[in-house]
Structure formats: structure tokens, C-alpha cells
Amino acid sequence: MKKILSNALVSVVFAVAAQSAMAKGDATAGAEKSAVCAACHAVDGNSPVGTFPKLAGLGERYLLKQMHDIREWDRETDAAKKETTGRAVPEMTGQIAGLSDQDLADIAAYYAAQTTQLSGAQKIEVKVNSGILVDALELGERVYRGGNREKGVPACTGCHAPDGQGNAPAGYPRLSGQHPEYIEKQLLAFRGGERTNDGDQMIMRSIADRMSDAEIKAVANFIGGLH
């Protein structure tokens, strides 16, 4: 766990340094440029579809990095390199490939300034590895706030804050109110290696790799109602 936390601090330094060199966004200009995004993410960034992430309030640095990574993958034409380039989001193919750095910065600024609407958590049960059904909200809160020391899973609060607001300057996104379906999908993608744009320190991959299916579903569900 100490290694993971140390890697997180290193990533903060590099994230801040890298993002400081990017274009400064104009939220007013971004309101018009984000029209291409509204079909899936809604005008105010509160996507009504569980598999499409809410962009509202995620944090400008995080949003900008994700769009740069997605655009990098989308622009890559070499099939071999495409597997290790940027962030693969097939649903985004062609959506931002033609946008400039300033366009991305403006869109990030616009969505970061919007208010996130809570998705809400559900009263559900999940089956742990022993086969026993347990309360998902209780398990999700326990892992989010305290991690799982036996498996080396740190608390999510370290990077994403106790209230799920994240750490915008460091590029750690707000999780509070995000769609549980989307959170679960991303944790599984990090665990399975389908998503690899969490930096050389592999913070999210190393954490998700230690989480069970039940823990992932429970944490995702808890986050939906966290505020």
C-alpha cells in the first residue's frame, strides 16, 4: 500500500507539470464547441445513459488529459501501435479527432464548470468470493473509505476525497454522483488491461487488480450516491 501511495504522489507531480503546458480553456467558448458531445453526455454534461460518463464537474485537468489520450488513440493509424496509444474509446471514434488543443481545453473548461447531478446508489446485494450475499452499500463504503488492507487495496479517499469530489489540481476526477455502471466498467477495464492511461505508475491498474468483482460493483454503487 505504501508503494501505491508513493506512486500516487509521484503521479501528482508529473500530472501538474504536464498539464501546466497545455492550453488554457475558455468555458464560454467551450459551451458552443461542446455541441458535438451533447448527444451522449448531455448539454450540461450529466449524461442520462449509465454507460456514458457524466462530464459535469469532473475537473478541468482530468477532462483535458482524457480527451488528449482519446484523440491520440483515434488519430493513430498503425494497428500495432494503437493497442498502446492513448485511451481506446471506440464510441468516441471520429468525435474529437479533428479538434485542436484549444478546442479541447475550452470543452474541458466548460464541462468542469457544470454541476454534477447525483446518480444515486441502490439497495443491492453482491456475492463475495465465499459465495455469501452481502449488502453492497456497506461493502462499498468500507472499501471506499478504508480499502482492503489484506489485499493491499488503499482507500479511494486518498486520491478522490472522502466526499468523492476528487483533486482537480492533481488531475484526480470527481467520482461523486457518477453512473455506477460507468465506474464499474472502468475498474474492470483497468483490471483487465483494456484501459492503460493511468500513467507509468499504473495506479488504477494496480489497485483494480487487487479488487474482486463484488468489491468493484459495491464501490461503484456506493459512489453513485456519494456526496
N, C-alpha and C positions, 0 to 999 in steps of 0.2 A: 504494500500500500504506500509506503514511503517513497518508493521509486515512482509510482504513478503520480503522486502529488508533486514530486520534484519535476517530473516531465511536464506537468501542467504549468508550473511556474515558468519553465523554460519556454513553453509554447506561448505564454502570455507576452514575454519579451519580444519574441520573433513576430508575433501577430501584430503587436502595436507598431513595431518598426516597419513591417511590410505595408500595413495599411496606411501609415502616415505618408507614404509616397504616392498613394492613389489620388485620383481626382476628388475634389471636394464637391459634395452633392448639393443640389438646389431642389428642395422639396416642392416648390411651386412649379418648377419646370417638370419635375418628376410626375406630378399629377396628370399631366397630359400624356407624357411618354408611357405611363403605366397602362394605357388603354389596352395594349396587347396582352397584358397579364390578367385583366379583369375577368375574362371568360372562365378561367379556372380558379383564380384567387379572390375574386370579387373586387369591386371598385375600392372598397376600404381595406382590402387585404384580409378580410375574415371569410375565408373560403367556406362554402356551405357543404363541401364534399369531404368526407373523412380522410380520403387518401391524398387529397391535395392540401399542402400545409397552409396554415394561416401565416401571412407575412406581416400583418399588423403588429408593430411593436417589437419585432424580433431583434432589433439593434442594427444600426447602420453598417458597422464593420462586418458583422456576420453576414448580413444580406449581400453586401458587396463582394465578399470573398466567395460566397456560394455562386453568385452569378458569373464571376470571373471563371471559376472552376467549371461550371456547366458550359459556358461559352467555349472554353478551351477544349473540352471533350467534343463538343458539337462541331467545332471547326477542324478537328483532326481528321485527316483522310486516310492515314495509314492504319489499317485494321489491327496490326500488331501493337502499335503504339497506343491505340485507342483504349486498350484494356488498362493502361497505366496512366492515362492522361486525364487530368481534371476530375470531374464528377459526372458519372454516367446517369443521366435522367432522360430516358427515351421520350417521355412525354413532352420534354422541352425542346426536342429536335426542331431546329429552324426558328424557334421563337425569339431568341436573342442573339443569334449568330452574327447578324448584321449591325448590331448596336455598338456604339463607340464606348470607350471608357467613361466619358462624361455622361452618356445616356444611362449607363448602369449606375453611376454614382447618384444621379438625380432620382432614379427609381428607388434606389435603396434609401435615400433620404426621405422620400415621400412615404414609403411604407413604414419606415421606422417611426415616423411621427404619428401614425394612426393608433387608435385604441384597440387593444385586443379584447375580443368577446370570449368569455369562458365557454368551453365546450361542455363541461360538466362531467363528473365521474359517475359511474354506475355501480349499483349494489350487485356485484357478481362474485362468483367463486372461481378459483383456479386450482388445478390439480398439481401438487408438488411431486417431486420425484418418488416419494414413498407411496404415491397413489391416493393420498388423502386430499380431500377438497378443503380449502381454507378460504377465509374471507380475503378477497383481493384488495380491498381498501386498506385493511390492516397490514397486509404484507407489503403493499406498495408504499405505504407511508414509512414502514420500518426500514425498507431498503433505501428509499429516497433520503431519509433523514439520518440513517445510521449505517447504511451499506450492509455488507455481509463479511465480517472480519474473517470467518473461517475460510472463505474462498478468495479473500483479497479484493473484494469489491468495495471501493470507497463510497462514501455518501455523495449523492448528487449535489447536495447543498454546497460543497466545496467550490464548484465552478458556477452552478446555476442559482445559488442563493436559497435560503430557507423558504422564501415565498415564491420561488420559481421565476424571479424577474431577470435572472441571468447577470452577466457582467458585460455591458455594452462596450466599454473602452477596451476590454481584453478580447472582444470578439466571441464571447460565450453567449449563445442565444437565450432569450426568454423561453421558458418551457410552459409556464403557467397558462392554462387555457387552451393549449394546442390540442388538436384532434388526437385521441388515444390511438386510433388506427394508424395515423402517420408516425407517431412516436414509436409504436411497436414495429412498424415496417423498417424504420431507420435503425433501430437497435439490432434487429435481425440482420439487416444489411451490413452493419459494422461487424457483427459476429461472424457472418459468413464470408466476409471479404469482398462483398459486392460494392460496398462504399468504402473508399480508402483515402478520402481527402481530409482526414483529421491530422495531417502533418506527419513529419518523420518520427515524432514521439509516439504516434499511434495511440493516443489517449483513449479515445472512444472504442477503438478496436480491442484494446487490452482489457477494458472494463467489460464490454459486452461479451467478450469471450468467456468470462467467468460467471455470466448470468444464465440462469435456467430459463426455459420458456415461460414458466409460471411467474418468475420474478420480472421478466420483461413485460409481460401482459399486465401484471399488477402495478408496476411502476407507471406504465403508460396510462392506465386507467386513473390512477391517483393524480397524475399530472393534469389530466383534463379538467379537474375541479380545483386545482391548487390556486390559491390567491392570497 
